[in-house]
Each structure stands twice: as structure tokens, then as C-alpha cells.
């Protein structure tokens, strides 16, 4: 996959649990887990915006482009 989600890294830096972030963003813990584990096929901008607001970060802190074969 060319887009890698580094949500777990940012969450660790901000010292926030998955359940707390899910509650702040108003998504289910299961959906957050799907996103966090690079299983999501898409993410809504509204969800990305809420995550960035909750973690006080930029979208580029969470999403990274990695060319295929470089993972």
C-alpha cells in the first residue's frame, strides 16, 4: 500500500489511548483500529480533521506516502 497510516506513532507521542481518541473523534473503536492498522480503504476528511484536532497535528503527521516495494 502506498499510503501508510502512522496514527499509532502520533498517538504514542501525544500519550492518548485508542479508546480516548475514538471517543474524542466520535468514531467506534473498531473503525479507529481499522484506520490505525492500515486496513482502511478510505478516510473521510471530516474524520481526518477531527483526528488532527484531537491530536493537535497535521494530516502529514498521520499519513505518509511510501512508494510500493518500500514498505
N, C-alpha and C positions, 0 to 999 in steps of 0.2 A: 504494500500500500504506500502510495507516495506522500500522503498526509499523515503525520504521526501526531497523536494527541498526548501532550506532556502534562496533562491535568494533575496526575499524581505527584509530579515533581513540584508544581506550583502549590498544591495543597500542603505538601510536606513543609515547604518554605514558610507558608503562612500559618502552619500548625492548626489546620482545620480538618475535621473528620468528614468522611463521605456523608454520613447521616446529617451532620450540621449543614454542609453545603447544599445537599438536596433540599433540606427544609428552607434555607435562605433563597434558593433559586425557584422553589415551588415545582420541583420535578420529583418523580419517585426515585428512591434509592436504586431500584433496578435499572431505570433509564440512565442515571448517573454512572452506574457501573458499566453499562454498555459503552458509554462515551469514554469513560476513563480507560477501558481496556481495549481501545481501538477497534471495537466491534460495530460502531455506528457507521451507517452509510451516508448520513447527512446530519447536520445540526442547524436548527433554526437560529437566525440572527438574534431573535429575542432571547433565546436561551443562552447564546454566547454572550450577549450583552449583560444578562443577569449574572452569569458566572464571573465575568470580568469585574462587574460592580462588587460582587460579594468578596472576590479575592483581591480587589484593588490592583488589577493587572491589565495588560493589553492582550488582544487576541493572539498576537505573535508570541506571547509568553506561553500560550497553551497549544497553539497549532504550529507545526513545523513541516516544511516541505523537504522530503528526503527522496532523491531520485530512486527509482526501482533498482533493486540489486544492492543498495547501500544500507539496508536496514540491519 
